[in-house]
């Protein structure tokens, strides 16, 4: 039987705190890194809360760490 992966959503504010980024630093990272996970908006307005899938963020971080280590 295949293991079911839970999709845990985290708020954008929580992700910014996890990455220790200011708002401007977070938006700059999203702009310059096309591999950064895409948000899920809870609504159609521009002010609707944005959530990120925790597993996608975790995989993105692992890929960045791997790329860093391969440059050594």
Buried (B, 14 or more C-beta within 10 A) or exposed (E): EEEEEEEEBBBBEEBBEEEEBEEEEBEEEBEEEEEBBEBBBEEEEEEEBBBBBBEBBEEBEEEEEEEEEEEE
